Every structure is written in structure tokens, then in C-alpha cells.
Amino acid sequence: MNGLDIAIVAGAAMMIQDTLGIILLLAATRNRGWLAGIMDSVQWLVGITTTTISVSAFQGHSMTEKILVVAIVSAANLFGTKLGEVLGNKYVGVGTIHQRVAALENDRIDNKHSQ
């Protein structure tokens, strides 16, 4: 693989890692523990892949290839986070702000009656 191939693979792995991380966060905040655990496990596998590829690129390649890895992985951080937000909001069931406020109010009322 040449430097550009390495940078693209590292960037793709980072984008997946960030996407999974945001979905993990959203799942955890919505009391979806199993989903959060699965995302954490898969994210670790992708993360160790990202680290291995990046470290390998930093150890033995030209400065241009190192800069490519840094630039593409940095962009992947940004876009992976946004993609995680979009997918998480769609599939984890975060809901609208009005739905969340209504759920909090219902919980408050339920807790008041159970005391």
C-alpha cells in the first residue's frame, strides 16, 4: 500500500470509530446498555486498527505520507462525529426535545405518586 492508501484506510477506520462512539454515547444516555456495550466493543476493535495503521505510517514513511494520515484522520474525526449524531438520532430513539421534556415530566409525576 502506498501512503495515500494507508491514509484513506486510517481515515475510514477513524470515521467508523467516531461514528460508533457517538452512537455509544447516545445509547448510554437513553438507557440502552446492551447497545452501548456492543458499540463499545466494536469501537475498540476499530480503534486498535486505526492506531495500528497510524503508528505504522508514522514509523516508516515519508513526511508527505505522515501529513496525509494526519489530515485525512482529522477530517474523519469531524465527519465521523456528525455521522454518528445523524445515525444515532435516527436509530437510537433520542426523539425531539418536546418528546424528551414530556418523558421527563411523566417520570417526575410517576415518581411523585410512588412516594
C-alpha positions in Angstrom: 0.0 0.0 0.0 1.2 3.5 -0.8 0.9 6.5 1.5 -2.4 7.6 0.1 -3.9 4.1 0.5 -2.7 4.0 4.2 -4.2 7.4 4.9 -7.5 6.5 3.4 -7.8 3.3 5.3 -6.8 5.1 8.5 -9.3 7.8 7.8 -12.1 5.3 7.1 -11.3 3.4 10.4 -11.3 6.7 12.3 -14.6 7.7 10.8 -16.2 4.4 11.8 -14.7 4.7 15.3 -16.1 8.2 15.8 -19.5 7.2 14.4 -19.7 4.2 16.8 -18.5 6.4 19.7 -21.4 8.9 19.2 -23.9 6.1 18.8 -22.5 4.6 22.0 -22.9 7.9 23.8 -26.5 8.3 22.6 -27.4 4.7 23.5 -25.9 5.1 27.0 -27.9 8.3 27.7 -31.1 6.6 26.6 -30.5 3.6 29.0 -29.8 1.3 26.1 -27.0 -0.6 27.9 -26.7 -3.6 25.6 -26.4 -1.4 22.5 -23.9 0.8 24.2 -21.8 -2.2 25.2 -21.9 -3.6 21.7 -20.8 -0.2 20.3 -18.0 0.0 22.8 -16.7 -3.5 21.8 -16.9 -2.8 18.1 -15.4 0.6 18.6 -12.4 -0.8 20.4 -11.7 -3.2 17.5 -11.9 -0.4 15.0 -9.9 1.9 17.3 -7.0 -0.5 17.7 -7.0 -0.9 13.9 -6.8 2.9 13.5 -4.0 3.1 16.0 -2.0 0.3 14.3 -2.3 1.8 10.9 -1.4 5.3 12.0 1.6 4.3 14.1 2.8 2.1 11.2 2.6 5.1 8.9 4.4 7.4 11.3 7.3 5.0 11.8 8.5 4.3 8.4 7.1 6.5 5.7 7.9 9.9 4.2 6.8 13.2 5.7 4.2 13.6 2.9 2.5 10.3 3.9 2.6 11.3 7.6 0.9 14.6 6.8 -1.7 12.8 4.6 -2.5 10.4 7.5 -2.9 13.3 10.0 -5.1 15.4 7.6 -7.4 12.6 6.5 -7.8 11.1 10.0 -8.5 14.6 11.4 -11.2 15.2 8.7 -12.6 11.7 9.6 -12.9 12.8 13.2 -15.2 15.7 12.2 -17.3 13.8 9.7 -17.5 10.6 11.8 -18.8 12.6 14.8 -21.5 14.2 12.6 -22.4 10.9 11.0 -22.7 9.3 14.5 -25.1 12.1 15.5 -27.3 11.6 12.4 -27.4 7.8 12.7 -27.8 7.8 16.5 -30.7 10.3 16.4 -32.3 8.2 13.7 -31.8 4.7 15.2 -31.3 5.0 18.9 -34.5 6.8 19.5 -33.4 10.0 21.0 -36.5 11.8 19.9 -37.3 15.5 19.7 -36.8 17.9 22.5 -40.5 18.0 23.1 -40.6 14.2 23.5 -37.7 14.3 25.9 -39.3 17.0 28.0 -42.6 15.1 28.1 -40.8 11.9 29.1 -39.0 13.8 32.0 -42.3 15.4 33.1 -44.0 11.9 33.1 -41.1 10.4 35.1 -41.4 13.3 37.6 -45.1 12.7 38.0 -44.7 9.0 38.3 -42.0 9.3 41.0 -44.2 11.8 42.9 -47.1 9.3 43.0 -44.9 6.4 44.0 -43.6 8.1 47.1 
